[in-house]
Amino acid sequence: MFPVSDQNRPFSPWQLGAPLYMPAHRLDLRDIANGDKLPQLRSMIFCTEDAVLKFEVDSCIRHLGLCMQGFRETKGRFRFIRARNPEVLSRLLDLPHIERIDGFVLPKFTLDNFSAYFDQLQGTSFKVMPTLETRDVFDAEAMRELRQALLQEGVDQRILMLRVGGNDLMNLLGIRRPRHMTLYQTPLGQVIAQLVTQFKPYGFALSAPVFEYLDDYETLQQEIRQDLAHGLIGKTAIHPDQVPAIENAYRVERSDHDMAVSMQDSAAPAVFRMHNAMCEVATHGQWSDDIIARHACYGNRELVSLQDYKEVTI
């Protein structure tokens, strides 16, 4: 968890891995939270929003309260709750043992509900992941205004990453990702590129949207490569079988790690050639930081084929 004493400890969003979304009324929620089930998970998100129906919200909150009584402290395993709205966040914060989770995902996040969320979190140690998934995302000026609000002192330190709600954004466009096509082959590709340029230069990490097909490993891998090319982190998983598929793709090429380490060497020249690539310390510095952080979490990419991706039932 992220106790108050760890607020200023360096944290890489890569440590969250591929967060697994699950409805907050799952009967095995406590076992998953503690790692007795699905021990491979680095992070998980218990959802009280789109993954549950409106009439189930009250029972989900009660269920979370009961399960949290049995949550054990875990290392390297992060637990979040996706609050349905600010009112549900208030109810969650009142639950006993709520300090046993690490933070909250804030859905449909805009300037309109900014204060309703963040005013409640003052004086707590919870980290948050606001989700960009409303019409405002298509408005560059609205995103600039939101960015300025998020950069306020006391707010920016609380944010682990901004989540990109791919399916909600596509719903606003009246489309769904076609099979065998990546998000970057749809109108959402240019939207993601715009969000990257709006937020990443200001220090915000952005997540990669879900891939909703469970029987198309090849396209999933293509999309992850494009996620990485856009600088996106932590692709959300909707099924446990997606977690190793995503995280294996996050392993680092040995040549990239070699170059990143060399750029971090204080004795490195300003520009040098390595692995038939130009390495320029001044312009590749942030890339090398990211590669080293990613390597610390996932290691080198091995020259072995991954197990074929299997069709499974959610």
Buried (B, 14 or more C-beta within 10 A) or exposed (E): BBEEEEEEEEBBBBBBBBBBBBBBBBEEBBBBBBBEBBEEBBBBBBBBBBBBEEEBBEEBBEBBBEBBEEBEEBEEBBBBBBBBBBEBBEBBBEBEBBBBBBBBBBBBBBEEBBEBBBEBBEEBBBBBBBBBBBEBBBEEEBBEBBBEBBBEEEBBEBBBBBBBBBBBBBEBEEEEBEEEBBBBBBEBBEBBEBBBEBBBEEEBBBBBBBBBBBEBBEBBBBBBEBBBEBBBBBBBBBBBBBBBBBBBBBBBEBBBBBBBBBBBEEEBEEEBEEEEEEBEBEEBEEBBBBBBBBBEBBEBBEEEEEEEBEEEEE
